[in-house]
């Protein structure tokens, strides 16, 4: 017996499974504060039950190992994505994207796309990022009402990735609004966003020429040529994904880091007093309240998790946010510690699917919090922040007040 619930099948469980906590992935993505339930899940064991043939992995050791386990694949069958999201643009987009590919095709495409986010390229962007940050925080320094989520966390990474990809300034507002909905829990909104972004990126690509030595988009077009190349739709969809990956993680990092500091004001002084702390603080913000709550993969052969063997063909959902608060891996994980070191968080995933934009996200985060701590003596939350949750969590309102240094 089974019943469908918001994209999941809930099965009749065995007596053993009935003692195991059960989670609904879609309820998790819309929970503004999942950390109390994370604590309950970890206490129950390294594994919890999801939908039909779905399991959530709760603890840091197991999550970190499985992220690198080659017995897991991100190449989900089309039937799975169609079932979870309904057949349509959103399901097709995921199938074409780097997120759901493995093997030689994934390696080739990832190598190509990673050229947009090399450490050297990121270092070359530092001065431009500093200029953008200084311009964007001027109203805050002047004492004006300041929604940091909308006036810094969103426009900064959007401007950076648009400049990298050659997207003109006049289009940036529309592009960022649609791309933010790409992987959201609102499936109709996701379908609509995919359609809009595909049409837009197809138009951008039409102005470029295939060139294996050209800019990123030109290299992607060149990769589409030849018998073993990508289809045109794969080029379009991964250009869309690259844009999304370039700003969404950073958007949340800046907002959530500010919120965390606002709720732990003693940490602001530590951030200001030590020049090496901003880099450590960014890693702590990613651990404390990271942007990606979960990553899914399918087993290709039996896999042991705790005292249970997961059958081949089952789906494991690595609960990154849950693992990042595991007391067996972090001392007092519920406490923000901007100087925490070491900090083996899994906020960027792991293995061959580790976040493409992590170097850029780190650079932007470090510049933001260094410049804020240099130019402000204090930074306080004015009102309770407003969070909008999905597969990627984000804040829509973070009203702050700063005292200039």
C-alpha positions as CSV (number, residue, x, y, z in Angstrom):
1,X,0.0,0.0,0.0
2,X,1.2,3.5,-0.7
3,X,0.0,7.0,-1.2
4,X,1.4,10.0,-3.0
5,X,2.2,13.2,-1.0
6,X,3.7,16.3,-2.7
7,X,5.9,14.3,-5.0
8,X,6.8,11.5,-2.6
9,X,5.4,8.0,-2.1
10,X,4.8,7.2,1.6
11,X,5.0,3.4,2.0
12,X,3.7,1.1,4.7
13,X,6.8,0.4,6.7
14,X,8.1,-2.7,8.4
15,X,8.3,-2.9,12.2
16,X,12.0,-2.0,12.0
17,X,11.3,1.0,9.8
18,X,8.5,2.2,12.1
19,X,11.1,2.9,14.8
20,X,12.9,5.1,12.4
21,X,12.1,8.8,11.9
22,X,10.3,9.7,8.7
23,X,10.9,12.9,6.7
24,X,9.2,14.6,3.8
25,X,11.8,16.3,1.6
26,X,9.4,19.0,0.4
27,X,8.4,19.8,4.0
28,X,12.1,20.1,4.9
29,X,12.8,22.6,2.0
30,X,10.1,24.9,3.3
31,X,10.9,24.8,7.0
32,X,12.5,28.1,8.0
33,X,14.2,26.5,11.0
34,X,15.0,22.8,10.4
35,X,17.7,22.6,13.1
36,X,15.5,21.2,15.9
37,X,14.3,18.3,13.7
38,X,17.9,17.7,12.6
39,X,18.9,17.2,16.2
40,X,16.1,14.6,16.6
41,X,17.2,12.8,13.5
42,X,20.9,12.6,14.4
43,X,20.0,11.3,17.8
44,X,17.9,8.5,16.2
45,X,20.8,7.3,14.1
46,X,22.7,7.9,10.8
47,X,19.7,7.0,8.7
48,X,16.0,8.1,8.5
49,X,13.2,7.1,6.2
50,X,11.9,9.2,3.3
51,X,9.6,8.2,0.5
52,X,9.6,5.0,-1.4
53,X,13.2,3.7,-1.6
54,X,14.5,7.1,-0.2
55,X,16.7,7.5,2.8
56,X,18.0,10.5,4.6
57,X,21.6,10.4,5.9
58,X,22.0,12.5,9.1
59,X,25.5,12.3,10.5
60,X,28.7,14.0,9.4
61,X,30.9,10.9,9.1
62,X,28.4,9.0,6.9
63,X,27.5,12.1,4.8
64,X,31.2,13.0,4.2
65,X,32.0,9.5,3.1
66,X,29.0,9.0,0.8
67,X,29.6,12.3,-1.0
68,X,32.8,10.7,-2.3
69,X,31.5,7.1,-2.7
70,X,31.7,5.9,-6.3
71,X,28.9,3.4,-5.6
72,X,26.5,6.4,-5.8
73,X,25.5,8.1,-9.0
74,X,23.8,11.5,-9.6
75,X,22.5,10.3,-12.9
76,X,18.9,9.7,-11.9
77,X,16.5,8.0,-14.3
78,X,14.2,10.4,-16.2
79,X,11.3,8.6,-14.6
80,X,12.5,9.6,-11.2
81,X,12.8,13.4,-12.0
82,X,9.4,13.2,-13.8
83,X,7.8,11.6,-10.8
84,X,9.3,14.1,-8.3
85,X,8.6,17.2,-10.4
86,X,6.2,16.2,-13.1
87,X,7.2,15.8,-16.7
88,X,8.2,19.2,-18.1
89,X,10.9,21.8,-18.5
90,X,12.2,21.5,-14.9
91,X,12.7,17.7,-15.1
92,X,14.4,18.0,-18.5
93,X,16.6,20.8,-17.3
94,X,17.9,18.7,-14.4
95,X,18.5,15.8,-16.7
96,X,20.6,17.9,-19.1
97,X,22.5,19.7,-16.3
98,X,25.8,18.8,-14.7
99,X,24.0,18.2,-11.5
100,X,22.6,14.9,-12.7
101,X,25.5,13.5,-14.8
102,X,28.3,11.2,-14.0
103,X,31.1,9.4,-15.8
104,X,33.1,10.7,-18.8
105,X,30.4,13.1,-19.9
106,X,30.3,14.7,-16.4
107,X,34.1,14.9,-16.2
108,X,34.3,16.6,-19.6
109,X,31.5,19.1,-19.0
110,X,32.7,19.9,-15.4
111,X,36.2,20.5,-16.6
112,X,34.9,22.9,-19.2
113,X,32.6,24.8,-16.8
114,X,35.2,24.9,-14.0
115,X,37.2,27.3,-16.2
116,X,34.8,30.0,-15.1
117,X,35.7,29.6,-11.5
118,X,39.5,28.8,-11.3
119,X,41.2,30.1,-8.2
120,X,43.4,32.4,-10.4
121,X,40.3,33.9,-12.1
122,X,38.8,34.5,-8.7
123,X,41.9,36.2,-7.4
124,X,41.9,38.5,-10.4
125,X,38.3,39.6,-9.6
126,X,39.1,40.7,-6.0
127,X,39.7,44.4,-6.8
128,X,36.5,44.6,-8.8
129,X,34.5,42.9,-6.0
130,X,35.9,45.3,-3.4
131,X,34.8,48.2,-5.6
132,X,31.3,46.8,-5.9
133,X,31.0,46.1,-2.2
134,X,32.1,49.6,-1.3
135,X,29.6,51.1,-3.6
136,X,26.7,48.9,-2.4
137,X,27.3,49.5,1.3
138,X,27.4,53.3,1.1
139,X,23.7,53.7,2.1
140,X,24.4,51.6,5.2
141,X,27.4,53.7,6.1
142,X,25.2,56.8,5.7
143,X,22.7,55.6,8.2
144,X,19.9,54.9,5.7
145,X,17.4,52.0,6.1
146,X,19.3,49.1,4.6
147,X,17.9,45.7,3.5
148,X,21.2,43.8,3.2
149,X,19.6,40.9,1.5
150,X,18.3,43.0,-1.4
151,X,21.0,45.7,-1.5
152,X,24.1,43.6,-1.1
153,X,23.6,39.8,-0.9
154,X,21.6,39.6,-4.1
155,X,23.1,42.3,-6.4
156,X,26.8,41.7,-5.7
157,X,27.1,38.0,-6.9
158,X,24.6,38.7,-9.6
159,X,26.8,41.6,-11.0
160,X,29.9,39.5,-10.8
161,X,28.6,36.5,-12.6
162,X,26.9,38.7,-15.2
163,X,30.2,40.4,-15.9
164,X,31.9,37.0,-16.2
165,X,29.3,35.8,-18.7
166,X,28.9,39.1,-20.6
167,X,25.3,39.6,-19.7
168,X,24.4,43.3,-20.2
169,X,23.4,45.4,-17.2
170,X,19.9,46.2,-18.6
171,X,18.9,42.5,-18.4
172,X,20.4,41.7,-15.0
173,X,17.3,42.3,-12.8
174,X,15.1,40.0,-14.9
175,X,17.7,37.4,-15.2
176,X,18.4,37.2,-11.5
177,X,14.6,37.1,-10.7
178,X,14.0,34.1,-13.0
179,X,17.2,32.2,-12.2
180,X,16.4,32.4,-8.4
181,X,13.4,30.2,-9.1
182,X,15.1,27.5,-11.1
183,X,15.5,24.9,-8.4
184,X,12.8,26.0,-6.1
185,X,10.1,23.9,-4.4
186,X,7.4,25.7,-6.4
187,X,7.3,23.3,-9.3
188,X,5.2,25.5,-11.5
189,X,7.5,28.5,-10.8
190,X,10.5,26.3,-11.6
191,X,9.0,25.2,-15.0
192,X,8.3,28.8,-15.9
193,X,11.8,30.0,-14.8
194,X,13.4,27.2,-16.8
195,X,11.5,28.2,-19.9
196,X,12.3,31.9,-19.6
197,X,16.0,31.3,-18.8
198,X,16.4,28.9,-21.7
199,X,15.0,31.4,-24.1
200,X,17.1,34.2,-22.7
201,X,20.4,32.2,-22.7
202,X,19.7,30.8,-26.2
203,X,19.5,34.4,-27.3
204,X,22.8,35.3,-25.6
205,X,24.5,32.2,-27.1
206,X,23.2,33.2,-30.6
207,X,25.5,36.3,-30.4
208,X,28.6,34.2,-29.7
209,X,30.6,32.0,-31.9
210,X,32.0,28.6,-31.2
211,X,35.7,29.0,-30.2
212,X,37.6,26.4,-28.1
213,X,40.0,29.2,-27.0
214,X,37.3,31.9,-26.5
215,X,35.3,32.9,-23.4
216,X,33.3,30.4,-21.4
217,X,30.2,30.6,-23.5
218,X,32.2,30.3,-26.7
219,X,34.0,27.2,-25.3
220,X,30.7,25.6,-24.4
221,X,29.4,26.2,-28.0
222,X,32.6,24.6,-29.3
223,X,32.1,21.6,-27.0
224,X,28.8,21.1,-28.7
225,X,30.5,20.4,-32.1
226,X,31.5,17.0,-33.3
227,X,30.0,13.5,-33.0
228,X,30.8,13.3,-29.3
229,X,29.8,16.9,-28.4
230,X,26.9,18.2,-26.4
231,X,23.5,18.9,-27.9
232,X,22.5,22.5,-28.3
233,X,20.0,22.1,-25.5
234,X,22.6,20.7,-23.1
235,X,24.8,23.8,-23.9
236,X,21.9,26.1,-23.2
237,X,20.9,24.3,-19.9
238,X,24.4,24.2,-18.5
239,X,25.0,27.9,-19.4
240,X,21.8,28.6,-17.3
241,X,23.2,26.3,-14.5
242,X,26.5,28.1,-14.5
243,X,24.8,31.5,-14.1
244,X,22.7,30.1,-11.2
245,X,25.7,28.5,-9.5
246,X,27.6,31.8,-9.8
247,X,25.3,33.7,-7.5
248,X,22.9,31.6,-5.4
249,X,25.4,30.1,-2.9
250,X,27.0,33.5,-2.3
251,X,23.6,35.2,-1.9
252,X,22.7,33.0,1.0
253,X,26.3,33.1,2.5
254,X,26.2,36.9,2.8
255,X,22.7,37.0,4.2
256,X,23.0,34.1,6.6
257,X,26.4,35.2,7.8
258,X,25.0,38.7,8.6
259,X,22.0,37.1,10.4
260,X,24.3,34.8,12.4
261,X,26.5,37.8,13.5
262,X,23.4,39.8,14.4
263,X,22.3,37.1,16.8
264,X,25.8,36.6,18.2
265,X,27.1,40.2,18.6
266,X,30.1,39.1,20.6
267,X,31.4,37.5,17.4
268,X,31.5,40.8,15.6
269,X,34.3,42.0,17.8
270,X,36.4,38.9,17.0
271,X,35.7,39.5,13.3
272,X,37.0,43.1,13.6
273,X,40.0,42.4,15.8
274,X,41.8,39.7,13.8
275,X,42.7,40.2,10.1
276,X,42.7,36.4,9.4
277,X,39.3,35.8,10.9
278,X,37.1,36.8,7.9
279,X,38.3,33.8,5.9
280,X,37.6,31.5,8.8
281,X,34.3,33.3,9.4
282,X,33.1,32.5,5.9
283,X,33.7,28.8,6.5
284,X,31.8,29.0,9.7
285,X,28.8,30.8,8.1
286,X,28.7,28.0,5.5
287,X,28.7,25.4,8.3
288,X,26.3,27.2,10.6
289,X,23.6,27.8,8.1
290,X,24.6,26.7,4.6
291,X,22.6,27.4,1.4
292,X,22.1,23.8,0.3
293,X,20.2,21.6,2.7
294,X,20.5,18.3,0.8
295,X,22.1,16.4,-2.1
296,X,20.5,13.3,-3.6
297,X,22.3,10.3,-5.3
298,X,21.2,6.8,-6.3
299,X,23.0,3.6,-5.2
300,X,24.4,1.5,-8.1
301,X,25.2,-1.4,-5.7
302,X,24.4,-2.2,-2.1
303,X,25.8,0.4,0.3
304,X,26.1,0.1,4.1
305,X,25.0,3.1,6.2
306,X,25.2,2.4,9.9
307,X,23.9,-1.1,10.6
308,X,21.7,-1.1,7.5
309,X,22.4,-2.2,3.9
310,X,20.8,0.1,1.3
311,X,19.8,-1.8,-1.9
312,X,21.0,-0.8,-5.3
313,X,18.6,1.6,-7.0
314,X,17.6,3.4,-3.7
315,X,18.0,7.1,-3.3
316,X,20.2,8.5,-0.5
317,X,19.6,12.1,0.5
318,X,22.7,13.5,2.2
319,X,21.4,16.1,4.7
320,X,24.2,18.6,4.6
321,X,22.7,21.0,7.1
322,X,22.1,18.2,9.5
323,X,25.7,16.9,9.2
324,X,27.1,20.4,9.7
325,X,25.6,20.5,13.2
326,X,26.8,17.0,14.2
327,X,28.5,17.2,17.7
328,X,30.6,14.2,16.9
329,X,32.4,16.4,14.2
330,X,32.1,19.9,15.7
331,X,32.6,21.2,19.2
332,X,29.4,23.0,20.4
333,X,28.0,23.0,16.8
334,X,24.9,25.1,17.8
335,X,27.3,28.0,18.7
336,X,28.6,30.4,16.0
337,X,32.4,30.5,16.3
338,X,33.9,32.8,13.6
339,X,37.4,31.6,14.4
340,X,36.5,27.9,14.2
341,X,39.5,25.8,13.0
342,X,39.5,23.1,11.7
343,X,36.1,23.3,10.1
344,X,35.4,20.2,8.0
345,X,31.9,21.3,6.9
346,X,30.2,19.7,3.9
347,X,28.3,22.8,2.8
348,X,29.8,22.6,-0.8
349,X,29.1,18.9,-1.1
350,X,32.1,16.7,-2.0
351,X,33.7,14.4,-4.6
352,X,33.3,15.1,-8.3
353,X,30.1,17.1,-7.6
354,X,31.6,19.6,-5.2
355,X,30.2,23.1,-5.8
356,X,31.6,24.7,-9.0
357,X,31.2,28.2,-7.6
358,X,32.9,27.6,-4.2
359,X,36.1,29.7,-5.0
360,X,34.0,32.6,-6.1
361,X,31.6,32.3,-3.2
362,X,34.5,32.3,-0.7
363,X,36.2,35.3,-2.3
364,X,33.0,37.4,-2.3
365,X,32.1,36.4,1.2
366,X,35.6,37.2,2.5
367,X,35.6,40.6,0.8
368,X,32.1,41.5,2.1
369,X,32.8,40.6,5.8
370,X,36.2,42.1,5.7
371,X,34.9,45.4,4.3
372,X,32.0,45.5,6.7
373,X,34.2,44.8,9.7
374,X,36.7,47.5,8.6
375,X,34.1,50.2,8.0
376,X,31.6,49.5,10.8
377,X,32.1,49.5,14.6
378,X,28.9,47.5,15.0
379,X,26.2,45.8,12.9
380,X,22.8,45.1,14.3
381,X,19.6,43.5,13.1
382,X,16.8,46.0,13.0
383,X,13.9,43.5,12.5
384,X,13.5,39.8,12.4
385,X,14.9,38.5,9.1
386,X,12.5,37.0,6.6
387,X,13.6,33.7,5.0
388,X,12.2,32.0,1.9
389,X,13.2,28.4,1.8
390,X,13.5,26.0,-1.1
391,X,16.2,23.5,-2.3
392,X,18.4,26.6,-1.8
393,X,17.6,28.6,1.3
394,X,17.7,32.4,1.0
395,X,16.7,35.5,2.9
396,X,14.4,38.1,1.3
397,X,14.7,40.7,4.1
398,X,17.7,41.4,6.4
399,X,17.2,44.9,7.7
400,X,20.4,46.1,9.5
401,X,21.8,49.2,11.2
402,X,25.5,49.9,11.3
403,X,27.7,52.3,13.3
404,X,30.5,53.6,11.2
405,X,34.0,52.9,12.6
